[in-house]
């Protein structure tokens, strides 16, 4: 039995980016939106800043008043069926298969409607555990809760900096780039 930690956006989910649509609705460039987002991403994903506080910032800084829940309304993910199948098969073999994701509250109800929960044994959302990747404490928290060591843990993510953070702890990693052939090769003999 082994612990597998799957990232959500870019791994289990496709079409998960909200900032381009948000920038378009606000009438600003994606570069301007990204630069502003970088200042607030960490406290939002750690759960120390509410999305409503961020929306107040958008009103003050950009003069844009979002209608409804802006992050929720611009989030249109789809399941990555290949990855969900791999997770299901790993779980069926008795492995611990968890989600470890940098995210925030408005996205979880939408993600839940995609019906992925049966493929996993645990869920670790950054806004709930108040830890984010690539900080080492993120993986240490999950491994402690799951009773596993780095040597018995595999992490799958699409961001290189997150992969590097996990590797520094001795965790086996797979950097998913959308290449399903490489993905299936990595999991060959495990599923």
PyMOL commands that set and color helices and strands:
alter all, ss='L'
color gray80, all
select helices_A, chain A and resi 19-26+30-45+51-62+70-73+81-92+105-112+117-119+126-129+136-146+150-152+160-167+180-187
alter helices_A, ss='H'
color red, helices_A
select strands_A, chain A and resi 3-6+13-14+78-79+96-101+122-125+153-157+172-175
alter strands_A, ss='S'
color yellow, strands_A
deselect
rebuild
show_as cartoon
